[in-house]
Amino acid sequence: MLRILKRGASEPEQVQVTPGWALPEDAVWVDLLKPTREEELAVESAIGVQIPTREEMAEIETSSRLYQERGATFMTAAVLTHATTDFPLLAPVTFVLAGDRLVTVRYDEPSAFAAFISQFERQPCGFVGGEAFLELLDAIVDRVADILEAVAAEVEEASHDIFRQPRKGGFGPVLAQLGHAQMVTGKARASLASLARLISFASLARQLESVRGLREHLRSLQRDTQSLTDHTAYLSSNITFLLDAAMGMINIEQNAIIKIFSVAAVAFLPPTLIASIYGMNFEFMPELDWPFGYPFALLLMVLSAVIPLAWFRRKGWL
C-alpha cells in the first residue's frame, strides 16, 4: 500500500502506481505499508535512492540501520506492536529523509501511526518532512509510554492478587499475567534502546537542520526515551520480585497441604496400630470374650488420635 500526505491535507491519500506515475511536488510524507515491488520502484525513482528491503530492515547491525546514502538519511528502529495481545512484537520501521520529504517503510501497523494521522483531522498538515519525522517519533514514544502505564497497572493488579487474603483461585492466571507483563516490558526496553540510537543519529541529518527548535526537540525526545528506559528497569525488577513472591506463596501453600497430610498420617497411625492388633485372628486374645472389648478398642483408637492432635495444637504446629 502506498499513501501520500500532502501539505495542507487532513489525511493521507492512497494512490495506485501506474505507468508514468510521479510523486506530487507538495508531498510531505510517503508511507509504504507492505509495499509491492512496483510501489518500491516507483518511490525509488521519485526520491533517487533505493528503499531497503524487508530483510535489510531486519538487520541488527547499527551500520545497516543508521546510515546516509546519496544525500538521504536512512534510520531504522524497532517499534513495539501488538502489545495488548498474547504475543507482542518488535516491528522494524525505516525512516528515510530525502530532501523535504519523509518516507516510511513498514510491514506492520503500529498504533502510533494511526495516532499521528489522526492529528491532521484537527489541524491539516502544515510542515515539511523533517518536522513530520519528529512528530511521528513523538507519537511512537508516547505510545510506548501508554503501553508501560498499562503494564504498570497490570503489575499492580497482580500484586494485589498475590498478597490478597484470603486468596481465591490458584496462581496460574497471576503467573501468566506477570509473564505477559515481563514480555511487553522487555520488548519496550529493546524498542526504546533502538529509538535512542535513532534519535542520536538524527541529529546528524542535514534534512533536519532547517527545522525550528530541532536541538531542543531532539533533547526532549532523548530525555523521554531515557526516563522510559529507567521506568522499564523498575517495572522489570518489580515483576521479578512479584514472580519470586508468587513462587514463595505457592511453596507456602504446598507446605501447608503437606503439613495437613503429615499430621493426619501421624494422628491415624496409633488407631491403625490398635485396629491391626485387635484384628489379628489368634484364638487366644485377652479381650476376645470380654463384653466391653469392642467399646474399649474404639476408645483406645479415639484417644490415640486425639492426644497427638492436642499435642500438635499446643505446640502451635496446627
PAMIBA-517059 format. One record per atom (N, C-alpha, C): x, y, z negated. Coordinates in pm, whole numbers, padded with zeros to 5 digits, always signed. Layout:
% residues N
XYZ;...
//
This chain:
% residues 318
+00085-00119+00000;+00000+00000+00000;+00089+00124+00000;+00055+00220+00083;+00129+00345+00093;+00034+00459+00058;+00069+00536-00045;-00011+00651-00085;+00077+00775-00087;+00016+00887-00052;+00090+01013-00043;+00014+01120-00121;+00087+01192-00205;+00029+01306-00277;+00083+01433-00214;-00008+01516-00166;+00031+01641-00103;+00019+01757-00202;+00097+01859-00177;+00091+01977-00263;-00048+02039-00256;-00108+02063-00373;-00242+02120-00380;-00353+02017-00381;-00318+01888-00365;-00420+01783-00365;-00454+01741-00507;-00575+01686-00523;-00620+01643-00656;-00599+01494-00679;-00558+01420-00576;-00529+01279-00589;-00452+01232-00467;-00374+01123-00481;-00303+01070-00365;-00401+01009-00266;-00363+01011-00139;-00446+00950-00037;-00374+00830+00023;-00450+00724+00044;-00392+00604+00103;-00386+00620+00254;-00273+00585+00311;-00255+00603+00456;-00221+00468+00519;-00253+00458+00644;-00219+00341+00724;-00107+00378+00821;-00005+00295+00823;+00108+00322+00913;+00073+00277+01053;+00081+00369+01146;+00054+00341+01287;+00175+00383+01370;+00185+00336+01493;+00298+00378+01577;+00301+00531+01591;+00418+00589+01571;+00433+00733+01578;+00396+00807+01451;+00370+00733+01342;+00332+00798+01216;+00448+00881+01162;+00417+00997+01107;+00518+01086+01050;+00474+01130+00911;+00569+01150+00825;+00541+01193+00689;+00500+01340+00689;+00387+01375+00627;+00344+01516+00625;+00449+01606+00559;+00460+01727+00608;+00560+01821+00556;+00531+01859+00411;+00404+01861+00371;+00370+01904+00236;+00359+01786+00139;+00414+01671+00176;+00411+01554+00088;+00507+01576-00029;+00457+01554-00150;+00538+01569-00271;+00579+01433-00325;+00486+01339-00324;+00511+01207-00382;+00466+01100-00284;+00555+01008-00254;+00526+00894-00168;+00533+00770-00257;+00422+00700-00272;+00413+00586-00362;+00397+00458-00280;+00496+00370-00291;+00492+00240-00224;+00457+00134-00327;+00336+00081-00321;+00289-00022-00413;+00276-00153-00335;+00361-00250-00368;+00367-00377-00296;+00370-00351-00145;+00469-00277-00100;+00469-00234+00041;+00494-00349+00137;+00438-00334+00256;+00469-00425+00365;+00599-00379+00431;+00654-00464+00514;+00778-00428+00582;+00758-00309+00674;+00641-00298+00736;+00613-00184+00824;+00611-00054+00744;+00551-00057+00624;+00547+00062+00540;+00687+00102+00494;+00769+00005+00459;+00906+00035+00418;+00983+00101+00531;+00973+00045+00652;+01045+00101+00766;+00997+00242+00798;+00866+00267+00785;+00813+00399+00816;+00866+00503+00718;+00869+00470+00590;+00920+00563+00489;+01071+00582+00504;+01145+00474+00531;+01289+00487+00553;+01320+00578+00669;+01243+00568+00775;+01263+00657+00890;+01230+00801+00855;+01130+00820+00768;+01088+00957+00734;+01187+01027+00642;+01247+00955+00546;+01336+01019+00449;+01484+01000+00484;+01513+00911+00578;+01651+00896+00624;+01739+00808+00539;+01684+00731+00446;+01762+00638+00363;+01686+00507+00353;+01759+00401+00319;+01698+00270+00305;+01633+00253+00168;+01514+00194+00169;+01443+00165+00045;+01495+00033-00011;+01528+00024-00141;+01576-00103-00197;+01468-00211-00191;+01512-00334-00167;+01419-00446-00163;+01381-00488-00305;+01284-00578-00313;+01241-00626-00444;+01353-00698-00516;+01434-00773-00443;+01547-00844-00504;+01652-00746-00554;+01678-00640-00478;+01775-00540-00521;+01726-00464-00644;+01596-00441-00653;+01541-00372-00770;+01555-00457-00897;+01561-00589-00881;+01570-00678-00997;+01713-00694-01047;+01812-00637-00977;+01950-00647-01022;+01966-00578-01157;+02051-00635-01244;+02068-00579-01377;+02192-00491-01388;+02281-00494-01287;+02399-00409-01293;+02358-00262-01281;+02423-00178-01361;+02391-00035-01358;+02420+00025-01221;+02526-00020-01156;+02561+00034-01025;+02457+00001-00920;+02379-00106-00943;+02274-00142-00848;+02143-00070-00878;+02133-00012-00995;+02009+00055-01035;+02019+00207-01029;+02138+00260-01051;+02156+00405-01054;+02270+00442-00959;+02235+00505-00847;+02338+00543-00750;+02286+00652-00658;+02378+00712-00587;+02345+00815-00487;+02395+00768-00352;+02313+00794-00253;+02347+00747-00119;+02289+00842-00015;+02376+00893+00071;+02334+00981+00183;+02246+01096+00135;+02287+01157+00026;+02217+01274-00024;+02094+01245-00106;+02058+01119-00123;+01941+01081-00203;+01987+01015-00333;+01907+01030-00435;+01937+00971-00566;+01840+00857-00593;+01897+00738-00623;+01818+00619-00648;+01829+00583-00796;+01715+00563-00860;+01711+00529-01002;+01604+00423-01025;+01644+00312-01085;+01552+00202-01113;+01545+00179-01263;+01424+00170-01315;+01402+00147-01458;+01306+00030-01475;+01320-00038-01588;+01226-00145-01624;+01112-00084-01705;+00991-00094-01654;+00874-00033-01717;+00786-00143-01776;+00746-00123-01900;+00663-00221-01970;+00521-00221-01913;+00473-00340-01877;+00337-00355-01824;+00268-00473-01892;+00135-00476-01880;+00053-00586-01935;+00079-00604-02085;+00098-00493-02156;+00131-00502-02298;+00015-00556-02382;-00106-00543-02335;-00222-00589-02411;-00259-00733-02380;-00186-00796-02289;-00214-00935-02254;-00123-01027-02336;-00140-01157-02315;-00057-01254-02388;+00087-01258-02337;+00108-01206-02216;+00241-01214-02156;+00282-01077-02102;+00332-00988-02189;+00381-00858-02141;+00501-00877-02049;+00517-00784-01956;+00622-00795-01856;+00702-00666-01847;+00823-00677-01794;+00903-00561-01758;+00909-00556-01605;+00847-00455-01548;+00839-00442-01403;+00939-00337-01357;+01029-00370-01263;+01122-00269-01212;+01050-00167-01124;+01080-00041-01147;+01025+00068-01067;+01141+00154-01019;+01148+00178-00889;+01256+00258-00832;+01204+00398-00798;+01281+00498-00842;+01251+00638-00811;+01359+00687-00714;+01316+00741-00603;+01408+00793-00503;+01380+00942-00486;+01480+01024-00514;+01470+01168-00493;+01542+01201-00363;+01463+01238-00263;+01518+01271-00131;+01466+01408-00093;+01553+01509-00099;+01508+01645-00071;+01410+01692-00177;+01296+01743-00133;+01192+01791-00224;+01085+01685-00249;+01115+01562-00216;+01014+01456-00227;+01058+01349-00328;+00959+01290-00390;+00979+01176-00478;+00917+01054-00412;+00995+00947-00403;+00946+00820-00350;+00956+00717-00462;+00848+00648-00490;+00849+00540-00591;+00819+00408-00521;+00892+00305-00563;+00873+00170-00509;+00844+00078-00627;+00734+00007-00621;+00697-00079-00733;+00611-00195-00682;+00613-00302-00760;+00536-00420-00725;+00439-00458-00837;+00414-00366-00924;+00317-00383-01032;+00250-00247-01054;+00150-00244-01140;+00075-00120-01163;+00079-00083-01311;+00187-00022-01358;+00191+00026-01497;+00082+00131-01522;+00029+00129-01643;-00079+00222-01677;-00033+00368-01670;+00097+00391-01684;+00147+00529-01682;+00120+00596-01548;+00121+00520-01440;+00096+00579-01308;-00049+00627-01298;-00142+00549-01351;-00282+00592-01350;-00300+00718-01434;-00230+00726-01548;-00240+00846-01632;-00178+00965-01561;-00070+00944-01489;-00005+01051-01414;-00097+01104-01303;-00165+01012-01235;-00254+01053-01126;-00377+01126-01180;-00427+01084-01295;-00550+01143-01348;-00533+01291-01383;-00410+01335-01409;-00392+01475-01446;-00419+01570-01329;-00412+01518-01208;-00437+01604-01092;-00586+01634-01074;-00672+01555-01138;-00815+01584-01135;-00844+01712-01211;-00763+01741-01315;-00781+01864-01392;-00707+01981-01329;-00590+01951-01271;-00509+02056-01211;-00439+01999-01088;-00477+02041-00967;-00416+01988-00845;-00265+02005-00845;-00199+01917-00772;-00053+01916-00764;-00001+02050-00713;+00091+02110-00791;+00148+02238-00751;+00298+02241-00766;+00364+02123-00764;+00508+02121-00784;+00574+02035-00677;+00706+02031-00682;+00784+01956-00585;+00818+01818-00642;+00890+01739-00561;+00918+01602-00601;+00996+01589-00729;+01093+01679-00752;+01172+01671-00874;+01087+01691-00998;+00995+01783-00992;+00905+01806-01106;+00809+01689-01123;+00764+01632-01011;+00677+01515-01019;+00751+01399-01086;+00880+01385-01057;+00961+01280-01119;+00964+01297-01270;+00987+01419-01318;+00994+01442-01462;+00858+01421-01528;+00752+01464-01462;+00618+01444-01518;+00583+01296-01524;+00626+01220-01424;+00600+01076-01424;+00678+01007-01535;+00803+01052-01559;+00880+00998-01672;+00810+01028-01804;+00756+01150-01817;+00681+01185-01938;+00565+01087-01960;+00494+01057-01852;+00379+00966-01863;+00424+00826-01904;+00538+00781-01853;+00588+00648-01886;+00629+00642-02033;+00701+00744-02079;+00744+00746-02220;+00624+00757-02312;+00525+00839-02274;+00403+00850-02356;+00331+00716-02365;+00330+00643-02255;+00263+00512-02255;+00334+00415-02348;+00468+00416-02348;+00543+00331-02440;+00510+00368-02585;+00500+00499-02611;+00465+00543-02746;+00327+00491-02787;+00231+00496-02696;+00097+00445-02726;+00101+00294-02754;+00182+00221-02677;+00193+00077-02698;+00251+00047-02834;+00355+00122-02873;+00418+00098-03003;+00323+00134-03118;+00239+00235-03099;+00139+00267-03200;+00040+00151-03218;+00001+00092-03105;-00090-00023-03114;-00022-00142-03181;+00106-00162-03151;+00180-00271-03214;+00191-00247-03365;+00218-00122-03404;+00228-00091-03547;+00096-00120-03619;-00017-00088-03555;-00147-00119-03615;-00168-00270-03624;-00122-00343-03522;-00134-00488-03522;-00051-00550-03634;+00069-00496-03655;+00156-00546-03761;+00097-00515-03898;+00038-00398-03913;-00025-00361-04040;-00142-00455-04072;-00220-00488-03971;-00332-00581-03990;-00280-00719-04031;-00172-00763-03965;-00114-00892-04001;-00061-00892-04145;-00004-00779-04187;+00045-00767-04324;-00067-00785-04425;-00183-00723-04398;-00297-00738-04487;-00345-00884-04491;-00343-00950-04375;-00388-01089-04370;-00296-01181-04450;-00166-01152-04445;-00070-01239-04514;-00084-01229-04665;-00097-01106-04715;-00095-01086-04859;-00234-01072-04920;-00339-01093-04841;-00475-01084-04894;-00502-01202-04986;-00563-01175-05098;-00601-01279-05194;-00748-01261-05231;-00833-01361-05227;-00800-01496-05177;-00793-01498-05025;-00715-01588-04970;-00699-01598-04827;-00818-01670-04764;-00842-01634-04639;-00946-01702-04562;-00881-01752-04433;-00887-01883-04412;-00829-01940-04291;-00681-01966-04306;-00622-02020-04201;-00481-02054-04202;-00394-01942-04150;-00266-01973-04138;-00169-01873-04094;-00145-01876-03943;-00209-01969-03873;-00188-01979-03728;-00214-01850-03653;-00333-01789-03669;-00360-01663-03597;-00264-01550-03636;-00224-01545-03762;-00132-01439-03807;+00004-01456-03740;+00055-01580-03736;+00183-01605-03673;+00178-01574-03523;+00067-01607-03459;+00052-01575-03316;+00049-01423-03296;-00018-01352-03386;-00025-01206-03377;+00112-01144-03394;+00188-01192-03491;+00323-01140-03513;+00416-01176-03397;+00399-01294-03342;+00481-01333-03227;+00456-01243-03107;+00330-01210-03082;+00297-01119-02972;+00353-00980-02998;+00342-00934-03122;+00394-00801-03157;+00545-00795-03136;+00615-00902-03175;+00760-00906-03157;+00797-00909-03009;+00719-00980-02929;+00745-00988-02786;+00730-00850-02721;+00622-00780-02755;+00599-00647-02699;+00706-00549-02747;+00742-00557-02875;+00843-00467-02929;+00978-00487-02861;+01016-00612-02840;+01143-00640-02774;+01145-00589-02632;+01037-00607-02558;+01033-00558-02420;+01025-00406-02416;+00958-00345-02513;+00955-00199-02519;+01094-00144-02545;+01169-00210-02630;+01307-00167-02658;+01394-00176-02533;+01379-00287-02459;+01455-00302-02335;+01415-00195-02233;+01286-00166-02225;+01240-00063-02132;+01294+00075-02170;+01295+00105-02300;+01346+00234-02345;+01496+00248-02318;+01570+00139-02335;+01713+00143-02304;+01734+00171-02156;+01652+00109-02072;+01661+00133-01928;+01626+00278-01894;+01523+00330-01957;+01482+00469-01932;+01588+00567-01981;+01653+00536-02094;+01757+00625-02146;+01873+00637-02049;+01913+00524-01988;+02020+00530-01889;+01976+00609-01766;+01850+00588-01727;+01799+00661-01610;+01797+00812-01635;+01752+00852-01753;+01744+00996-01785;+01883+01058-01787;+01980+00987-01840;+02117+01039-01841;+02169+01057-01699;+02140+00960-01613;+02186+00968-01474;+02112+01077-01398;+01986+01102-01434;+01907+01202-01363;+01965+01342-01376;+02040+01366-01482;+02100+01500-01498;+02203+01529-01390;+02248+01426-01319;+02346+01446-01211;+02281+01466-01076;+02150+01449-01067;+02081+01457-00938;+02075+01602-00890;+02124+01625-00769;+02118+01760-00711;+01974+01802-00684;+01887+01705-00660;+01748+01738-00629;+01675+01801-00747;+01731+01788-00868;+01666+01843-00987;+01724+01977-01030;+01829+02024-00962;+01895+02147-01006;+01803+02268-00998;+01709+02266-00904;+01619+02381-00888;+01497+02375-00979;+01482+02266-01054;+01366+02251-01142;+01383+02341-01264;+01283+02422-01290;+01290+02514-01403;+01283+02439-01535;+01374+02473-01626;+01377+02408-01756;+01420+02263-01751;+01503+02229-01649;+01543+02090-01630;+01616+02036-01752;+01719+02108-01798;+01802+02058-01908;+01719+02034-02034;+01633+02129-02064;+01551+02115-02184;+01454+01999-02171;+01399+01982-02050;+01305+01872-02026;+01376+01737-02043;+01497+01726-01986;+01571+01602-01999;+01610+01575-02144;+01651+01681-02215;+01685+01662-02357;+01564+01617-02437;+01448+01672-02404;+01325+01631-02472;+01294+01484-02445;+01313+01441-02321;+01291+01300-02288;+01390+01210-02359;+01517+01256-02368;+01617+01177-02438;+01585+01164-02587;+01539+01275-02646;+01501+01268-02788;+01384+01173-02808;+01287+01179-02717;+01170+01092-02729;+01209+00945-02717;+01291+00913-02618;+01332+00773-02600;+01415+00725-02719;+01499+00812-02773;+01581+00771-02888;+01494+00747-03010;+01399+00837-03035;+01311+00820-03152;+01226+00694-03138;+01180+00665-03015;+01100+00545-02994;+01186+00419-03007;+01312+00428-02964;+01403+00315-02980;+01425+00287-03129;+01444+00393-03208;+01458+00375-03353;+01331+00313-03413;+01217+00354-03360;+01090+00300-03411;+01077+00152-03378;+01125+00111-03260;+01120-00032-03227;+01208-00113-03322;+01323-00054-03363;+01408-00124-03459;+01337-00143-03592;+01264-00039-03637;+01187-00050-03761;+01078-00155-03748;+01006-00152-03637;+00898-00249-03617;+00953-00391-03613;+01067-00408-03544;+01126-00541-03534;+01165-00595-03672;+01227-00511-03755;+01265-00556-03889;+01142-00584-03974;+01037-00504-03959;+00914-00526-04035;+00848-00658-03992;+00847-00685-03863;+00790-00810-03814;+00869-00929-03866;+01003-00916-03867;+01087-01024-03920;+01055-01050-04066;+01039-00942-04144;+01004-00958-04285;+00870-01028-04301;+00772-00989-04220;+00639-01049-04232;+00641-01196-04189;+00720-01228-04089;+00733-01368-04049;+00793-01451-04163;+00898-01396-04226;+00957-01465-04341;+00857-01478-04455;+00780-01370-04478;+00680-01374-04585;+00571-01478-04554;+00529-01483-04428;+00427-01581-04390;+00478-01723-04410;+00604-01749-04370;+00660-01882-04391;+00672-01914-04540;+00707-01812-04622;+00713-01833-04766;+00577-01866-04824;+00473-01795-04778;+00338-01823-04827;+00292-01962-04785;+00330-02001-04663;+00296-02137-04618;+00362-02240-04708;+00488-02218-04741;+00558-02311-04830;+00494-02316-04969;+00452-02200-05019;+00387-02196-05150;+00257-02276-05148;+00178-02256-05041;+00052-02330-05033;+00077-02480-05018;+00178-02516-04939;+00209-02658-04925;+00257-02718-05057;+00339-02642-05130;+00386-02690-05260;+00269-02708-05358;+00172-02615-05350;+00055-02628-05438;-00024-02754-05406;-00035-02785-05277;-00109-02905-05238;-00033-03030-05284;+00099-03031-05260;+00180-03146-05304;+00175-03159-05456;+00170-03046-05526;+00163-03048-05672;+00035-03116-05720;-00075-03086-05651;-00203-03147-05689;-00197-03299-05671;-00141-03342-05558;-00131-03486-05534;-00037-03552-05634;+00072-03482-05669;+00166-03539-05765;+00101-03554-05902;+00028-03451-05946;-00040-03457-06075;-00146-03567-06074;-00218-03577-05963;-00320-03681-05954;-00258-03819-05962;-00141-03835-05894;-00074-03964-05896;-00029-04000-06038;+00027-03900-06110;+00074-03924-06246;-00044-03950-06339;-00154-03873-06319;-00270-03889-06409;-00338-04023-06391;-00341-04075-06268;-00413-04201-06244;-00323-04324-06253;-00195-04301-06277;-00106-04417-06290;-00135-04500-06416;-00149-04440-06536;-00182-04521-06655;-00315-04594-06645;-00426-04526-06599;-00551-04603-06584;-00536-04719-06487;-00458-04698-06382;-00437-04808-06287;-00362-04924-06352;-00266-04889-06437;-00192-04993-06508;-00284-05073-06600;-00369-05001-06675;-00462-05069-06767;-00559-05157-06689;-00613-05101-06579;-00706-05180-06498;-00638-05302-06440;-00512-05288-06404;-00439-05402-06349;-00419-05511-06454;-00388-05467-06577;-00366-05565-06684;-00493-05645-06711;-00606-05573-06727;-00731-05642-06760;-00796-05706-06639;-00736-05684-06523;-00789-05751-06404;-00717-05879-06372;-00617-05915-06453;-00544-06039-06429;-00630-06160-06468;-00622-06265-06390;-00708-06383-06408;-00639-06491-06492;-00602-06452-06616;-00548-06552-06710;-00663-06608-06795;-00649-06733-06831;-00756-06797-06907;-00763-06745-07050;-00647-06722-07110;-00646-06676-07248;-00601-06530-07252;-00695-06441-07278;-00666-06298-07295;-00737-06254-07422;-00672-06170-07507;-00728-06136-07640;-00867-06078-07633;-00891-05987-07539;-01021-05919-07537;-01120-05980-07440;-01088-06099-07384;-01172-06155-07278;-01313-06189-07328;-01320-06242-07452;-01450-06276-07507;-01502-06174-07607;-01434-06062-07618;-01475-05959-07713;-01592-05880-07656;-01704-05862-07731;-01820-05789-07676;-01787-05645-07636;-01691-05581-07709;-01657-05442-07677;-01533-05430-07588;-01494-05538-07526;-01374-05536-07442;-01387-05443-07321;-01502-05453-07255;-01520-05369-07135;-01524-05221-07169;-01605-05175-07269;-01600-05032-07305;-01463-04989-07355;-01394-05079-07426;-01261-05045-07476;-01163-05020-07362;-01170-05102-07260;-01082-05084-07143;-01114-04953-07071;-01244-04922-07056;-01281-04796-06992;-01231-04677-07072;-01245-04687-07206;-01199-04577-07292;-01049-04558-07279;-00975-04667-07276;-00830-04656-07260;-00793-04589-07126;-00865-04624-07022;-00836-04564-06890;-00866-04415-06889;-00978-04374-06951;-01012-04231-06957;-00909-04155-07038;-00873-04209-07156;-00776-04139-07240;-00640-04129-07172;-00598-04235-07104;-00469-04232-07037;-00466-04134-06921;-00581-04097-06868;-00587-03995-06762;-00598-03855-06820;-00677-03839-06929;-00700-03708-06987;-00577-03655-07060;-00507-03741-07133;-00392-03696-07211;-00282-03635-07123;-00240-03698-07011;-00141-03633-06925;-00189-03500-06867;-00317-03493-06825;-00371-03368-06771;-00367-03257-06876;-00403-03290-07000;-00398-03191-07107;-00255-03146-07134;-00162-03238-07124;-00021-03205-07144;+00031-03113-07032;-00006-03141-06910;+00034-03057-06797;-00021-02916-06810;-00146-02907-06851;-00207-02775-06866;-00140-02697-06978;-00105-02764-07087;-00039-02696-07198;+00097-02643-07155;+00167-02717-07071;+00297-02674-07021;+00288-02568-06911;+00166-02541-06863;+00149-02442-06758;+00176-02494-06619;+00176-02623-06602;+00201-02681-06470;+00076-02689-06385;-00039-02661-06443;-00164-02664-06369;-00228-02525-06368;
//
